[in-house]
């Protein structure tokens, strides 16, 4: 069996930088008027990429001056497997030369309405006017994309300003997440929970509109895979958990071995079949008859490694957790359990799955023995922790029928609340910025489902850009 190494980093899931192409547009007319202008503006494009080196890995195309040139550079970007394209008008460039390109393009686009110099001065001559005249080229190009009904983002600013880098960073991360979704495969072990309506989606419509593909995995594949895991692999994962977590002495050897085998088998299936998100429904596992316990701890550690996860066969939630990883980092699967009106907060938790990277820093993450009757199976090892206090964002995807989707987002704060000692699963209390009453009124009115992704920090604007690039309706409550 191919070995799947356990998590071996304490610094979090490493996300590669977004890979972005810079498409600089000008026209040959100016070569005759101002000799050397192409080299000069090409240097400007490279300076922009150097300035934004911390934001993304840049592929700077040669300045394009006609349709054939532009389409060739864009093909190079597509073949380089980039996440998106930032368009910069190096001078004015007529949009009819790129209109077809943007009509056919499927990479996320940012139109950066910038110019080399931030200030018009008395020293400017006609050459300076030409170097800095990208604004009306941006207008022409934007008009072409609007007519083509293509989604794009616009940023107007001084390209040297920190705020410009901040906004490009948000767009680039959104482009990375949108592009990752287009090739995402979600594996459902078994089937989705019967009668649970808000997780249902037209699989063909989801694939056509947004990209995630749903497929189903026989529980028998997981069972056979768990038998193939070697003893050395089991021992390595258990040793790593012993070093990383506070382990409950009540956990037995068979409990831990079962958990380790299931986690390693799940990950091997994910790796071998190209899944970056998954779900294991407890009924599908329990009814199979060959499993002794549910893989709850596996879901926690696989989320911590960057996989998307949704419980009960919820492919939409699994895709959202994966998008949360790609857009922000440390996506955490959760749901709203109960409202606490005195603290104006909502108790967030789930049956036992949770990304332990969102745990508070001043308490150990515990791996515990836990009696759980769900699935009519034996006690499943479970990670227990409280969410890190501070700003946080909840987001969920609503299927509206056909190819229409809505993202519902709430910003707020995880409270530094008193422990709830009877709870044996990850939990925290989320206070929405809008208050429980207004937040829940808005959430329900928008059709927000009961599974969510939580990310640490306030990220509504990140999700807003993600929605603009992917054609999803955005609702903040």
N, C-alpha and C positions, 0 to 999 in steps of 0.2 A: 504493500500500500504506500502511496505517496504521502510523505509526512507533511502535516500542516502544523507549523510551529505555533505555540501559544503566544499571546501578547508578551512582548519583552521590553516594552518601553514605558517609562513613567511620565513622559512628557506630553502624552496625548497622541491622538491619531494624526500622523503627519499628512497634511494635504499638499499636493503639488500646487505650485502657482498656476493661475490661469495662463493659458497659452493664447496670445493675442497677436493678430496681424495688424500692422499699421499701413493703411492704404492712403498714400499721398497723391492728391489729384492736382494737376495744373494743365497748361496747354502750350503747344509749341510756339504759338504767336509771340510769346515773350522772349524766346531765345534770340530772336532777331533784334528785338528792342533793347534788351539788357543782356549782353553776352555773359555767360557764367551763372545765370539765374538758376538753372537746373541743379548745378552742383551746390549752390548756396542753399536752396530750399531742401535739397536732399539732406544736407547737414543739419538743417532745422528739424527735419523728421527724426534723425538719429538722436538729436539732443532731447527731443520729447521722450523717446524711448528710454534714454539713459536716465532722465529725470524720474521716470516711472518704473525703474528697474525693480524696486521693492514690491510693486503692485502686481507685476506679471512678467512672464518671459515673453519677449517681443520678437516678432519676425517683421522686420521693416522692409517692405517692398520698394522696388525702385519707383521713382515718380512716374505716374502714368499720364499720358497726354492724349490718347485716343482710345476708341472702343476696343480694338484688338489688344492693345497694351493692357488696359484695365482688366479685360476678361482673362488674359493670360496670368496676370498676377493673382487674381482671385482664384483661379484654378490651382495655382501653387499653394495658396493658403489652405484650400480645401484638402489638397493632397497631403499637406503637412499636419493634418488632424488637429487644427486649431479649435479653440473654444469660441472665438468671436473675432470681429473685425472692427477696429476703430478707424473711421474715415476722417482725414484732415485735408482741408482745402489749402494746399500750399500756395496757390494763387487762385484767381477765379478759374473755374473749369466748367464748361458747358455740360449740363446734366444729361442731355440726350446721348452723350457718349457712354454714360454708365447706367442709363435707365433700364436697359434689358438686363444688365448684370444684377441690379438690385431687385428686379422683378423675379429673377430665378434663384437668387441667393437664399440659402437656408441657414446660414450662420447668423447668430445674434450680431446686431450692428449698433455701434455708438457713433453718432455724428458729433465730433468735437469741434465746436464753433470757437476756434482760437486763432491767434495770429502771433507772429514772432515777437512784436513789441507791444507792451501794454498801454502805451501812451503816445498820443499824437503830439509832436513837438514842432517848433518853428523851423527846425533844421530839416524837416522832411522834404524830399523832392519826389519826382515822379517814380523813381526806382523804389523809394520807401513805400509810396502808395501801392505799388504793384506787389511788393513783398508781403504787405499786410492786408490785402484785399480779399481774404478768404471768406468774409462774411456774406458777400452776395453769391459766391459759389456755394456756400452752405445752404442758402435759401433755395437756389436752383435745385440742388441735390435733394434736399428735404422734400421739396415739392414732387420730385420724381418718385420718391419712396411712398409718399402719401397717396399719389395717384395709383401706385402699384398695390396699395393696401398692405404694405409690409410694416410690421412692428419694428420700431427702432427707438433708441434712447438719444437724447440731446443734452449736451453739457456746454454751457457758455461760461467761460471764465478766463482769467490769466493763467496760462499753462504752467507757470512757475509757482502758483499759489498752492498752499497746502490743501485748501478746500477742493481744488481741481483734482489733486491726487486722491483725496478721500472719495470723491464721487466716481472717479474712474475705477477705483478699487471696488466700490459697491457694484458697479455695472459689470466689471470683469468677473467677480465672484458669481454674480447672477448668470452671466454667460456660461461660466463653467458648470453651474448647476443645471441650467436649461439644456446644454449640450449633453451632459451626462444622462439626463432623463431620456434623451432621444434614443439612447442605446441601452437603457436599463431593462434588465429582465428580473421579474419578481417571481420567486418560486413559492408555491403554496403546498405545504406538506398535508396531503389529505384533501380537505374541502373547506369551504367557508361555513361559518356557523349558520345553521338553519334558522330562518325567521328573523335574522338580524338585518334590517333593511338599509341602514345608512351606510353600510360598507359595500353595497352592491353597485356595480358599474358595468356598462357595456364595454366589454374588453376590446372589441374592434374599434369603438369610438375613442377609447383611451389611447390605443396604439396610434391611430391616425392623427389625433389632435395633439397629443403631448409626447408620445414616444414610449412610455413604459409598456412592456409586454408581460402578460400574466401567463404562467404555465403551472401545471399541477404535478406534484411529485408523489409517487406511491409511498405510503409509510413503510412498505416492505423494503424500499431502497435504503431508508434510514436504518431499519433494523439490520439488514445485511451489512451495511456500512459500519455500524457500531461493532459488529462481530469481527470485522477485519482490522480494527484499530489495534496496534501492537501494545503490548504491556509497557514497552519503553516510552511510547507516546503518552500513555495514561500517566505513568510515573512523572514524566516531565511536566505535564500540565498541573498535576497535583502539587508538585514541589514548587512550581511557580506561584500557585494560589497560596500555599503556605507562607511564602515569603512576602506576598503582596497584601494579603487580607488577614483580618482577625477571624480565625476559623473556629467554629463551634465544636467543642470536644465531644458533643453528643453525636456528631456526624459519624456514621459508620463507614468502614472501608467499602462495602458494597454500594452504599449510597453515592460515595464520591466516585467510585469507578464507573457506575452507571452514568452519572452526570458527565464525566470526562469523555467516555466513549461516545455519548450522544453529541456533545459539543464538537468533538473532532470529526465525527462522521458528517454532521450537518455542514461544517465548514468545507470538508472535502467535496461534498456534493455541490456546494455553492461555487467553489473554485473550478471544479471540473466542468460544470455546465454554464458557467458565465453569469450566475446570479449575483447581483450586488444588494439584493433585498429579499426578505423571505418572511413566511409566517408558518407557525405550527399551531393548529387548532387543537385544543385539549380533547374534544370529543373524538377527533380523527385518531389521535394518539391512544386514547383510552379504549376506544372500541376495537382497535386493531387486535388486541389480545396478546401481543408479544412483548409489550413494554411494561416495565415495572413502575415508572415514574415519568413526570413531565419534564421537558428540558427548559426549565425556567432560568436557571443560572446561565445556561448556554446562551440564551437570548441576550442577557445582560453583557456578557463578555464579547459577544459578536457585535453588538451595537458599539461597544467600546473600541472595537477594531475598525469601525467605519461602515458596517453593514446596516442597511435599513431593516426595520422590523415592525410588524404589526401583528397583534394578537387575533385569534379567532378567524384566521383566514382573510384578514383585512389587507388587501393589496394596496388600497389607496393610502392607508396609514403607513405601510411599509415603504411605499414610494416617497411619502412626505418625510419620513425620518431620514431616508437617503438624501433627499434634497436638502434637508436641514444640515446634514454633514457637509455637503458640497458647497452650500451657500454660506454657512456660518461656522460650522464645526460643532462636534459634540451633540448631535441630535439625540433626543431622549424620548422614548415612547411613553405616553401616559394617558390618563383619562380623568374626567371630573367625577369624583365620587360623591361629594356632599357639600352643601353650602354652610358656611359658618357666619351667620349674620352679625354677631357681636364684633368679630374682627374684620368684617367685610371681605372675607376671603373664601376660597374654594379648596377643599381637600383634594389633592391630586395624588393618584396612585394607580396601580393595576394589580393583577393577581400575583405578580412577583417579578415581572420583567422590568428592567430599568437600566439605563446606561450609567454605570457607577462613576463615570467621569464627571457627572454633574453633582456628585456628593459634596457635602460641606467638608471644609478642610480640617476642622477641629475635632472631628470624630472619625474613628476607623470605619471602613467599610467591612461589614461582617458577612461571612458565608455561614448560614445557619441550617440546622436541622429544623424541619417545619412540617407539621401535620397539615395536610390539605386534602379534603375529600373530593375536590373537583376532579373529574375524570375517573373517579373510583379507583385510583392508583395509590401507590405507597408514597411516603414523604419525599418531596422533591427538594434537594438542596437549593437554597434561595439566597440571593444577595439582599441584605438589609442595610439601608442607609437613608439619611434625610437629605433633601435637596439643599444645595448651597443657597444661603440667604442672599438677596440682592435682586437687581433687575432681571426680568425674564420675559420671554415672548412665547405665546402659544399660537399654533397655526394648524389648520386642517383643510382638507380638500373636499369640496362638495360636488358630487355628480348631479348636474341639472337635467340630464337627458341628452341624448345625441352627443355632439361634440362640444357641449357647453359645460364649462366648469367654473367654480367660484372658490376663491381662497378666503377663509375667514381668519382674521388675526386679532389677537388681544395682547397688548403690552401691559406689564404690571410688575409686581414684586413678589418674590418668595419671602415670606415672613420668617423672622427668627423666632418661631413659635415654640411653645413648650412641647417636649416629646410626647408621643402617643404610645406608651409602652406595650399596649396590646397588639399593635400592628406589626406584622412580621413580613413586611414587603417595603420596597422603596416608597417614600411619601414626602409630601411637602404641602404647605398652604400658600396658594397663589392669590394675591390681592390685585384684581384688575385696576388699572389706572382710572377706569370709568366707574368703578364700583360694581359690586356683585349684581345689583338689580339691573342697572343699565347694560352691563356687559352681557348678562344672560338673556335679557330681553332681545338685544341685538343678535346674539349668537343663535338663538332659537328662530328668530324671524328670518335669518339668513340661511337657515337649514344646516347649521354647523353640526357635524356628527359627533359622536361621543368619544372617539379616539383622536388624539392630537400628538403633534411633535412639540416638544419644549426645547428652547435654546436659552442659554444664559445670556443676559443682556437685552437691550431694547433693539429690536431688529425689524420693526414694521416696515421701515423704508427699504430694507433689503428685500423683503417679500414683495413689496410694491413693484420694485424694478423687475424682479423675477416674473411677476404676473404680466407686466407690460411686454416683456420679451417673449413670453410664451402664449399670450392671448387669453389669459385667465382673468376673469372678473375679480377685482380686489375689494374686500369689505373689511374695514377695521371697526371693532366694537369696543 
